[in-house]
């Protein structure tokens, strides 16, 4: 765009806001990635909860039977083991992303 003197100022930026905009966009992308990962983890928690419930609880009652309790415990343990692996992988991905190795 031309100023009052006819100079083209499209690429001229005294404040350096172009760099700021780029940094803001990168920051927003990182936030979006983290939020997507949180959403995926929450979806996995919901899915595991449903799977464990369907697998272990035949008839809901006021107390859990021994067999149901063991089943739920084992299911939850498998879920936590899986969650640790997933969290470790996300951490590796974030480290690679921050070092530019993706």
C-alpha positions in Angstrom: 0.0 0.0 0.0 1.4 3.5 -0.9 1.8 6.1 1.8 1.3 9.9 1.3 4.7 10.1 -0.4 3.9 7.3 -2.9 6.2 4.8 -1.2 5.1 1.1 -1.1 5.0 0.0 2.6 3.7 -3.5 2.2 6.9 -5.1 3.3 8.2 -2.3 5.6 7.5 -2.9 9.3 9.3 -0.8 11.9 7.8 -2.7 14.8 8.7 -6.2 13.6 5.1 -7.3 14.0 5.6 -9.8 11.2 7.9 -11.8 13.4 5.5 -11.4 16.3 2.7 -12.7 14.2 4.7 -15.7 13.2 5.6 -16.4 16.8 2.0 -16.0 17.8 0.9 -18.4 15.1 3.5 -21.0 16.2 2.4 -20.6 19.8 -1.3 -21.0 18.8 -0.4 -24.2 16.8 1.4 -25.6 19.9 -1.6 -24.9 22.1 -4.0 -26.4 19.5 -1.8 -29.5 19.4 -1.7 -29.9 23.2 -5.5 -29.4 23.3 -6.0 -32.0 20.6 -3.8 -34.5 22.6 -5.9 -33.8 25.7 -9.1 -34.4 23.8 -7.7 -37.7 22.4 -6.7 -38.8 25.9 -10.1 -37.9 27.3 -11.7 -39.9 24.4 -9.5 -42.8 25.3 -10.5 -42.6 28.9 -14.1 -42.6 28.0 -13.6 -45.5 25.6 -11.7 -47.6 28.2 -14.3 -46.8 30.9 -17.0 -48.1 28.6 -15.0 -51.2 27.6 -14.2 -52.0 31.2 -17.8 -51.5 32.3 -19.2 -53.7 29.5 -16.6 -56.4 30.1 -16.7 -56.5 33.9 -20.1 -55.4 35.1 -22.9 -57.9 34.3 -25.6 -56.6 36.6 -25.1 -53.3 38.4 -25.9 -53.6 42.1 -25.1 -51.9 45.4 -21.9 -53.8 45.8 -19.2 -55.2 43.5 -18.6 -58.9 43.6 -15.1 -60.2 44.0 -14.9 -61.3 40.4 -16.1 -57.9 39.1 -13.7 -56.0 41.3 -10.7 -58.1 40.1 -11.8 -57.6 36.5 -12.2 -53.8 36.9 -8.8 -53.6 38.7 -7.1 -55.5 35.9 -8.8 -53.4 33.3 -7.7 -50.2 35.0 -4.2 -51.4 35.4 -4.0 -52.1 31.7 -5.4 -48.7 31.0 -2.8 -47.0 33.2 0.0 -49.0 31.6 -1.3 -47.9 28.2 -1.6 -44.3 29.3 2.0 -44.2 30.5 3.2 -45.5 27.1 1.0 -42.9 25.3 2.2 -40.1 27.6 5.8 -41.1 27.0 5.2 -41.1 23.2 3.5 -37.6 23.3 6.5 -36.3 25.4 8.9 -37.7 22.8 6.9 -36.1 20.0 6.9 -32.7 21.8 10.6 -32.9 22.4 11.3 -33.7 18.7 8.9 -30.9 17.7 10.6 -28.3 19.9 14.0 -29.3 18.6 12.8 -29.3 15.0 13.3 -33.0 14.4 9.8 -33.9 13.2 
